[in-house]
Amino acid sequence: MTKPSLAKGTRDFLPSEVIKRKYMFGILESVFQAHGFVPIETPSLELMQTLTGKYGEEGDRLLFKILNSGNFLEEADAQALADKDSFKLASSIAKRGLRYDLTVPFARFVVMNRDKISFPFKRYQIQPVWRADRPQKGRYQEFYQCDGDVVGSKSLLYEADLISIYSEAFTRLGIDVQIRINHRGILQGIAEAAGIADYFVAMTVCIDKLDKIGEEKVKAEMIERGISELSAGKVLSLIKKNDLTELSKEISNTASGKKAIEDLKMIFDASKAYHLKQEVIFDPTLARGLSYYTGFITEVVAKNAQMGSLGGGGRYDNLTGAFGMPDVPGVGVSFGAERIYDVMETLNLFPIELGNILKVLVIALDQNALMNGIEITNAIRQHGIACDQYPEVVKMQKSMKYANDIKVPNVILLGEEEIKSGLFSLKNMSSGEQSKLTLDQIIEKLK
């Protein structure tokens, strides 16, 4: 007999966990809706041609590919198969893949549904994504993302609006965070100032690893990618300047740097009007190694929990162009739902009462009462109160143990005496208090 097991990087969720996740998603949804965002959904499967080339070199390696149906080797690249070249072979035997994020599928959605939506189009989306990454604490191969994006406007007010969504959502979730922002133009300006404009992508991929591997290893990787030691040192020196005014002296003579400085000043000014409750800082080390960002970029980290990024995003003005619809600007953010959940669990931020969906359990003391219990259970449910009935007549010890195990706050004990008198025994499972009440009185009390 095969021992049951889970695929690595995946999880089961118990009822108590699902309830907490719905609570978390409910808050995020309500914040998005308050800002005028509408929900959409896209398929779990996308064509590989939709996914590849959108996430940078490392992102492409983490795509989950799905083998073609039937005899997939029939159309396999014979030379790649003989050479055991898995990357080249994949394109001939896997034409579909699991979505890596929600942003690229959203860009495809916009292009395919352009005649059915109005611009600017503000959408939010909460669905699972898959990445062939190494599982670790707070990082899974299957996980939910919660994204909010706006397409069809270049207004920087949307950047400020998305920052305020982060601030409002994390405040309501009870997590103290730091919202870090940067601009790809800042990084391009740094690359130009360091004389390595042609190595911009390599530089950002390396900088994005700064928190994970440290300055010396980042410098070594830049050199390994062809950046001179002098230029690598210059880059590391410039990204330490976390004062916007100070850094502007170094890069404002570059076209990219000047525009980026102006954009960030505008975003900071607009954000002040929201009277944000969370901290927002400029962080020139923030690179976000995904290749589709073109302007503003952001990342959120918890202040009182070691969990890495809880969210991130940015402007991606050229993304829809890859699907035949150029010049459609876009900006968006993503919430890392799994990590947010783990932080809330660690810090005990979920309301205690969340576990009590069921408000009362009816326990019949004899066979006659069992049938009467159906009517009572149904009557209580008609008033919008979650009620269930223990399905058998058993020893009181067994049925009460079940009530304790499922943590139901109240039980109704139903026997011959209760049926004759019309007064039913309602027991509070926390205090042990027991009272005789009519059904109407029980319903009013439970409401």
DOVEX-831067 format. One line per 8 residues: number of its first residue (from 1); their letters; for each residue x, y, z of C-alpha. Coordinates in pm, 1 decimal. Example, Ala and Ser with C-alpha at 12.3 -4.5 7.8 and 13.67 -1.06 7.14 Angstrom:
REM residues 2
1	as	1230.0,-450.0,780.0 ~ 1367.0,-106.0,714.0
//
This chain:
REM residues 447
1	mtkpslak	0.0,0.0,0.0 ~ 137.8,341.5,-99.8 ~ 193.4,578.4,189.8 ~ 5.4,906.0,125.9 ~ 226.7,1209.9,80.9 ~ 218.5,1561.6,-62.4 ~ 415.4,1700.6,-353.1 ~ 699.2,1913.2,-217.9
9	gtrdflps	621.4,2278.6,-170.8 ~ 245.5,2217.4,-130.5 ~ 15.1,2205.3,172.0 ~ -322.7,2079.9,292.8 ~ -537.8,2330.6,480.9 ~ -749.4,2227.5,778.7 ~ -1091.9,2390.8,832.6 ~ -951.1,2632.3,1091.3
17	evikrkym	-680.2,2738.1,845.6 ~ -923.7,2786.1,557.7 ~ -1143.0,3005.3,778.7 ~ -843.3,3223.6,863.9 ~ -738.8,3247.9,499.6 ~ -1090.9,3353.7,399.5 ~ -1078.0,3621.1,668.8 ~ -745.0,3747.8,532.8
25	fgilesvf	-862.5,3743.9,170.6 ~ -1186.8,3912.7,275.4 ~ -995.6,4210.5,414.3 ~ -781.5,4238.0,101.2 ~ -1089.4,4217.7,-121.4 ~ -1273.2,4486.6,74.0 ~ -974.0,4723.3,51.5 ~ -944.0,4671.3,-324.3
33	qahgfvpi	-1317.1,4722.0,-374.6 ~ -1311.5,5041.6,-168.1 ~ -1053.8,5175.4,-416.7 ~ -1269.2,5088.1,-719.4 ~ -1103.7,4760.0,-824.9 ~ -1315.1,4479.4,-978.3 ~ -1242.6,4101.9,-967.6 ~ -1139.9,3876.6,-1258.3
41	etpslelm	-1013.0,3517.8,-1290.5 ~ -781.1,3355.7,-1547.1 ~ -699.5,2985.0,-1616.7 ~ -436.7,2795.7,-1418.1 ~ -287.6,2680.6,-1750.6 ~ -131.2,2919.7,-1999.1 ~ 48.9,2855.9,-2324.2 ~ 425.5,2849.0,-2275.2
49	qtltgkyg	459.0,3120.2,-2540.3 ~ 253.3,3343.4,-2308.6 ~ 477.9,3278.2,-2009.7 ~ 834.1,3254.8,-2141.7 ~ 1049.5,3562.9,-2180.5 ~ 846.4,3770.2,-1932.9 ~ 1020.1,3694.8,-1603.5 ~ 1387.5,3717.2,-1686.0
57	eegdrllf	1641.6,3440.1,-1713.6 ~ 1589.7,3299.2,-1364.2 ~ 1210.8,3323.8,-1375.9 ~ 1193.2,3120.2,-1696.5 ~ 1381.7,2837.3,-1526.0 ~ 1119.4,2824.0,-1250.6 ~ 820.9,2771.7,-1481.2 ~ 626.6,2449.1,-1427.3
65	kilnsgnf	577.2,2287.6,-1768.1 ~ 295.8,2043.6,-1853.5 ~ 366.0,1754.0,-2088.9 ~ 158.9,1746.1,-2407.2 ~ -132.1,1501.2,-2406.8 ~ -95.8,1156.1,-2561.7 ~ 239.7,1030.8,-2690.5 ~ 431.0,1351.4,-2619.1
73	leeadaqa	760.8,1202.8,-2740.8 ~ 619.7,1167.6,-3091.6 ~ 691.3,1534.9,-3166.2 ~ 996.9,1561.4,-2942.5 ~ 1311.7,1730.9,-3069.4 ~ 1519.8,1422.1,-3149.9 ~ 1855.3,1600.4,-3123.6 ~ 1765.2,1759.8,-2786.8
81	ladkdsfk	1652.2,1419.0,-2663.1 ~ 1976.2,1256.6,-2776.4 ~ 2180.0,1537.6,-2618.0 ~ 1973.8,1518.5,-2296.7 ~ 1916.8,1893.0,-2331.2 ~ 1607.0,1930.6,-2111.9 ~ 1559.0,2303.8,-2175.1 ~ 1557.8,2262.8,-2553.8
89	lassiakr	1351.6,1945.0,-2532.6 ~ 1082.4,2111.9,-2321.4 ~ 966.4,2342.2,-2602.0 ~ 874.6,2042.6,-2818.8 ~ 700.5,1827.8,-2554.6 ~ 535.7,2091.7,-2331.4 ~ 327.1,2360.3,-2497.9 ~ 146.8,2460.2,-2177.5
97	glrydltv	256.3,2557.9,-1828.8 ~ 118.1,2657.1,-1489.1 ~ 100.2,3031.5,-1441.9 ~ 403.2,3178.1,-1261.1 ~ 221.5,3490.3,-1145.6 ~ -102.7,3677.4,-1211.1 ~ 42.1,3980.5,-1392.6 ~ 144.6,3825.9,-1725.2
105	pfarfvvm	-187.0,3635.0,-1759.8 ~ -360.4,3964.9,-1679.0 ~ -177.0,4135.0,-1966.4 ~ -293.5,3856.5,-2197.7 ~ -647.2,3896.1,-2058.7 ~ -646.2,4270.3,-2132.0 ~ -537.8,4217.1,-2492.8 ~ -796.6,3945.5,-2555.6
113	nrdkisfp	-1080.9,4136.9,-2385.0 ~ -995.9,4492.1,-2489.7 ~ -1342.7,4546.0,-2639.9 ~ -1521.1,4434.4,-2321.6 ~ -1343.2,4653.6,-2064.0 ~ -1311.8,5030.3,-2009.1 ~ -978.4,5204.2,-1956.1 ~ -831.7,5281.0,-1708.1
121	fkryqiqp	-918.2,4927.2,-1598.1 ~ -864.5,4845.6,-1229.0 ~ -874.6,4477.1,-1141.0 ~ -788.5,4257.3,-845.2 ~ -735.0,3881.5,-860.8 ~ -688.1,3614.3,-591.2 ~ -577.4,3278.6,-733.1 ~ -297.6,3021.0,-694.2
129	vwradrpq	30.1,3034.7,-888.2 ~ 313.4,2783.1,-923.3 ~ 693.2,2816.4,-918.7 ~ 954.2,2539.3,-933.6 ~ 1148.7,2706.1,-653.5 ~ 1327.6,2543.2,-361.3 ~ 1071.3,2513.1,-78.8 ~ 1164.2,2678.2,251.7
137	kgryqefy	996.5,2867.1,536.1 ~ 751.0,3110.3,383.3 ~ 822.0,2989.6,27.3 ~ 612.3,2725.8,-149.2 ~ 581.8,2582.4,-499.7 ~ 205.6,2630.7,-497.8 ~ 75.6,2944.7,-334.0 ~ -188.9,3212.0,-365.9
145	qcdgdvvg	-124.6,3560.4,-494.2 ~ -350.5,3856.2,-451.8 ~ -288.1,4123.0,-714.6 ~ -424.4,4465.8,-791.5 ~ -341.6,4633.3,-1124.1 ~ -441.6,4938.1,-1324.3 ~ -395.0,4948.0,-1702.0 ~ -461.1,5230.9,-1941.4
153	sksllyea	-309.2,5528.1,-1756.8 ~ 37.5,5672.0,-1700.3 ~ -79.5,5882.1,-1405.0 ~ 152.1,5851.8,-1105.4 ~ -150.6,5899.0,-882.2 ~ -211.8,5527.9,-929.2 ~ 128.4,5452.7,-777.4 ~ 27.0,5654.4,-471.9
161	dlisiyse	-312.3,5480.5,-463.8 ~ -147.6,5137.9,-465.0 ~ 88.4,5242.9,-185.2 ~ -216.7,5351.6,14.8 ~ -379.8,5012.2,-53.5 ~ -73.8,4843.3,96.4 ~ -84.2,5074.5,397.4 ~ -457.8,5030.2,456.4
169	aftrlgid	-458.7,4652.3,405.8 ~ -165.1,4576.3,634.2 ~ -301.5,4813.3,898.1 ~ -635.4,4628.6,895.3 ~ -453.3,4293.8,909.7 ~ -258.8,4419.5,1212.6 ~ 90.1,4386.8,1060.8 ~ 345.0,4667.7,1097.8
177	vqirinhr	531.8,4692.4,768.3 ~ 782.0,4901.8,580.1 ~ 682.0,4988.0,223.7 ~ 1000.7,5027.7,19.5 ~ 991.0,5203.8,-315.1 ~ 1238.3,5260.6,-595.4 ~ 1233.6,5322.2,-971.4 ~ 1394.1,5127.4,-1255.0
185	gilqgiae	1515.1,5463.7,-1386.5 ~ 1716.1,5507.1,-1065.3 ~ 1886.6,5175.9,-1133.8 ~ 1940.7,5266.7,-1499.8 ~ 2089.0,5598.1,-1387.4 ~ 2321.5,5412.1,-1150.9 ~ 2425.2,5177.0,-1432.3 ~ 2497.0,5476.5,-1659.5
193	aagiadyf	2687.7,5659.8,-1384.5 ~ 2896.1,5344.7,-1330.8 ~ 2961.9,5313.9,-1705.2 ~ 2779.9,4980.6,-1743.3 ~ 2455.7,5076.0,-1921.7 ~ 2490.1,4765.5,-2141.4 ~ 2499.0,4545.7,-1829.9 ~ 2180.7,4690.4,-1676.0
201	vamtvcid	1985.8,4360.7,-1661.4 ~ 2282.7,4169.8,-1517.1 ~ 2331.2,4443.1,-1258.0 ~ 1966.3,4437.2,-1142.0 ~ 1960.5,4057.5,-1118.2 ~ 2264.7,4077.5,-888.0 ~ 2136.6,4368.9,-678.8 ~ 1807.5,4185.3,-621.4
209	kldkigee	2005.5,3922.2,-427.6 ~ 2168.9,4171.4,-190.4 ~ 1949.9,4081.3,110.3 ~ 2000.7,3709.9,49.7 ~ 2372.7,3672.9,-20.7 ~ 2538.0,3996.9,98.2 ~ 2747.6,4269.5,-61.5 ~ 3066.7,4071.6,-128.9
217	kvkaemie	2889.8,3788.8,-310.2 ~ 2682.2,4036.8,-511.1 ~ 3001.7,4212.7,-616.8 ~ 3160.0,3880.4,-712.2 ~ 2856.0,3783.5,-918.5 ~ 2858.9,4116.9,-1101.4 ~ 3225.3,4062.7,-1191.1 ~ 3144.4,3707.9,-1301.6
225	rgiselsa	2877.8,3850.4,-1535.4 ~ 3132.1,4078.1,-1703.2 ~ 3110.3,4396.8,-1495.5 ~ 3447.7,4538.9,-1402.1 ~ 3551.3,4544.2,-1035.9 ~ 3567.5,4927.0,-1043.4 ~ 3214.1,4957.1,-1184.8 ~ 3077.9,4696.4,-944.6
233	gkvlslik	3223.6,4895.6,-655.1 ~ 3068.4,5216.0,-792.7 ~ 2726.6,5048.7,-814.9 ~ 2744.3,4924.8,-456.3 ~ 2850.4,5271.2,-341.1 ~ 2561.0,5445.8,-517.5 ~ 2286.6,5210.9,-398.3 ~ 2382.9,5289.6,-37.9
241	kndltels	2264.7,5649.3,-88.3 ~ 1908.4,5614.9,41.1 ~ 1844.0,5990.1,42.8 ~ 1670.7,6090.4,-279.8 ~ 1825.1,6438.1,-286.9 ~ 2175.5,6304.9,-222.3 ~ 2148.8,6037.3,-490.0 ~ 2009.0,6285.2,-743.9
249	keisntas	2343.4,6470.4,-736.7 ~ 2507.9,6153.9,-870.0 ~ 2257.1,6048.7,-1137.2 ~ 2046.8,6354.4,-1233.2 ~ 2278.3,6419.1,-1529.4 ~ 2156.9,6091.0,-1681.9 ~ 1826.8,6093.4,-1872.4 ~ 1689.7,5789.8,-1689.7
257	gkkaiedl	1797.6,5912.4,-1348.8 ~ 1650.1,6261.4,-1387.0 ~ 1305.0,6133.0,-1489.0 ~ 1306.5,5875.0,-1209.7 ~ 1390.5,6135.3,-945.5 ~ 1100.2,6352.4,-1064.8 ~ 859.8,6055.7,-1064.0 ~ 951.6,5947.1,-712.5
265	kmifdask	916.5,6299.2,-573.2 ~ 568.0,6317.8,-726.0 ~ 474.4,5975.7,-580.9 ~ 598.3,6072.3,-233.3 ~ 406.0,6401.7,-246.9 ~ 83.7,6229.0,-359.2 ~ 122.5,5960.0,-92.3 ~ 130.3,6221.7,183.5
273	ayhlkqev	-227.7,6318.4,96.7 ~ -340.8,5970.5,205.2 ~ -209.1,6019.5,562.0 ~ -63.3,5669.6,554.1 ~ -38.7,5468.8,875.8 ~ 253.7,5255.6,754.4 ~ 612.7,5363.8,688.8 ~ 716.6,5437.1,328.8
281	ifdptlar	1086.3,5471.8,243.1 ~ 1307.1,5516.2,-62.9 ~ 1536.3,5214.5,-108.6 ~ 1781.6,5227.6,-402.8 ~ 1885.5,4864.8,-336.1 ~ 1538.4,4749.6,-435.4 ~ 1574.8,4593.1,-780.4 ~ 1293.9,4333.7,-816.9
289	glsyytgf	1464.1,4118.0,-1076.9 ~ 1158.6,4068.6,-1298.5 ~ 1234.9,4208.4,-1640.1 ~ 894.8,4360.1,-1721.3 ~ 911.4,4655.1,-1477.1 ~ 980.6,4989.1,-1645.1 ~ 933.3,5253.2,-1374.6 ~ 817.1,5259.4,-1011.5
297	itevvakn	888.1,4942.2,-811.8 ~ 788.0,4854.3,-457.0 ~ 828.6,4584.4,-193.2 ~ 675.2,4533.9,151.4 ~ 850.5,4374.2,449.9 ~ 723.6,4306.9,801.8 ~ 893.3,4502.9,1079.1 ~ 840.2,4247.5,1354.8
305	aqmgslgg	872.8,3914.0,1173.0 ~ 1153.1,3753.7,970.4 ~ 956.7,3648.0,664.8 ~ 1106.6,3820.2,360.8 ~ 886.5,4015.0,121.8 ~ 512.1,4026.4,195.6 ~ 433.2,4191.1,-135.6 ~ 574.7,4379.2,-429.1
313	ggrydnlt	504.4,4526.3,-766.9 ~ 567.6,4813.8,-1000.3 ~ 498.8,4980.8,-1335.1 ~ 522.0,4770.8,-1650.2 ~ 430.2,5000.5,-1936.4 ~ 549.1,4764.1,-2212.3 ~ 397.4,4435.5,-2098.0 ~ 88.6,4417.8,-2322.1
321	gafgmpdv	308.2,4495.9,-2623.5 ~ 432.6,4137.5,-2605.3 ~ 78.6,4028.5,-2696.3 ~ 28.3,4264.6,-2990.7 ~ -119.0,4561.9,-2804.1 ~ 154.7,4825.0,-2759.7 ~ 139.9,5151.5,-2565.0 ~ -91.6,5033.6,-2285.6
329	pgvgvsfg	62.2,5152.6,-1958.0 ~ 12.9,4948.7,-1641.7 ~ 104.9,4944.5,-1274.8 ~ 23.8,4691.4,-1005.4 ~ 106.7,4531.4,-672.5 ~ 86.4,4180.4,-534.5 ~ 23.2,4053.3,-180.2 ~ 219.5,3742.6,-80.1
337	aeriydvm	-75.8,3565.7,77.4 ~ 112.8,3263.6,215.8 ~ 372.9,3472.9,393.8 ~ 111.6,3715.5,523.2 ~ -79.7,3419.9,665.8 ~ 234.2,3283.0,831.9 ~ 313.4,3622.5,986.7 ~ -41.4,3659.0,1118.7
345	etlnlfpi	-28.4,3306.5,1261.8 ~ 310.3,3369.1,1423.9 ~ 197.6,3698.6,1578.9 ~ -150.5,3567.2,1679.2 ~ -327.8,3832.3,1471.6 ~ -632.4,3625.8,1371.8 ~ -945.2,3694.4,1583.9 ~ -1008.6,3413.0,1831.3
353	elgnilkv	-1378.7,3389.2,1740.5 ~ -1295.7,3296.2,1378.4 ~ -1292.9,2924.7,1464.7 ~ -1656.5,2921.7,1576.9 ~ -1858.0,2902.5,1255.1 ~ -2099.6,2657.0,1418.1 ~ -2291.1,2837.5,1695.3 ~ -2490.7,2551.6,1845.3
361	lvialdqn	-2508.0,2170.0,1837.8 ~ -2833.5,1983.5,1908.5 ~ -2782.6,1659.9,2107.1 ~ -3074.2,1416.5,2125.7 ~ -3102.8,1203.7,2440.4 ~ -3337.4,939.2,2292.7 ~ -3463.5,813.4,1953.1 ~ -3785.3,1017.3,1963.7
369	almngiei	-3586.8,1333.2,2036.2 ~ -3358.6,1255.9,1739.7 ~ -3642.8,1325.0,1493.7 ~ -3760.1,1633.2,1685.0 ~ -3403.5,1757.6,1673.4 ~ -3425.9,1785.8,1292.9 ~ -3711.4,2039.2,1320.7 ~ -3531.9,2238.8,1589.6
377	tnairqhg	-3205.0,2240.2,1394.6 ~ -3383.3,2356.1,1079.6 ~ -3577.0,2628.2,1264.1 ~ -3256.0,2772.3,1406.7 ~ -3086.6,2765.8,1064.5 ~ -3377.3,2961.0,912.7 ~ -3269.0,3256.2,1128.1 ~ -2917.7,3256.2,980.4
385	iacdqype	-2759.7,3078.7,1278.8 ~ -2514.7,2796.3,1203.5 ~ -2657.3,2488.8,1371.8 ~ -2594.2,2115.1,1347.3 ~ -2725.5,1798.3,1510.1 ~ -2528.8,1505.3,1647.6 ~ -2655.8,1220.2,1423.6 ~ -2693.2,939.5,1680.3
393	vvkmqksm	-2820.8,868.2,2030.0 ~ -2507.0,781.5,2226.1 ~ -2374.1,815.2,2578.4 ~ -2364.1,1177.5,2690.4 ~ -1988.3,1156.5,2744.3 ~ -1929.3,1076.5,2376.4 ~ -2153.7,1346.5,2228.8 ~ -2017.8,1612.6,2467.1
401	kyandikv	-1660.7,1514.0,2381.8 ~ -1747.4,1572.4,2016.7 ~ -1890.8,1915.3,2104.1 ~ -1567.5,2003.1,2283.7 ~ -1351.1,1871.7,1999.8 ~ -1521.4,2090.3,1738.6 ~ -1522.4,2385.2,1984.3 ~ -1890.9,2464.1,1941.3
409	pnvillge	-1983.0,2738.3,2194.2 ~ -2335.2,2608.5,2277.5 ~ -2528.2,2280.7,2286.1 ~ -2902.3,2210.5,2311.9 ~ -2983.7,1896.6,2512.4 ~ -3305.5,1745.3,2386.8 ~ -3501.2,1471.2,2565.4 ~ -3859.3,1363.4,2642.7
417	eeiksglf	-3904.4,1625.4,2916.2 ~ -3786.8,1910.8,2689.1 ~ -4019.8,1805.8,2407.2 ~ -4325.8,1791.1,2639.6 ~ -4255.8,2123.7,2815.3 ~ -4129.1,2319.0,2511.0 ~ -3838.4,2437.8,2724.9 ~ -3501.1,2329.7,2595.3
425	slknmssg	-3170.9,2303.6,2782.4 ~ -2914.4,2543.2,2635.0 ~ -2562.4,2488.7,2769.3 ~ -2274.3,2733.3,2730.1 ~ -1968.7,2515.3,2670.9 ~ -1723.5,2772.3,2805.7 ~ -1892.3,2866.7,3133.1 ~ -2090.5,2545.9,3184.9
433	eqskltld	-2400.7,2758.3,3248.7 ~ -2723.6,2577.7,3156.6 ~ -3067.2,2736.5,3120.4 ~ -3419.4,2627.9,3019.2 ~ -3552.7,2839.1,2733.2 ~ -3815.6,2830.5,2461.6 ~ -3696.1,2788.4,2105.1 ~ -3771.4,3155.5,2030.4
441	qiieklk	-3567.4,3263.3,2335.9 ~ -3277.0,3041.7,2225.3 ~ -3284.1,3193.6,1878.0 ~ -3284.7,3549.1,2018.9 ~ -2996.1,3465.3,2252.6 ~ -2788.4,3306.2,1978.4 ~ -2847.8,3604.2,1746.5
//
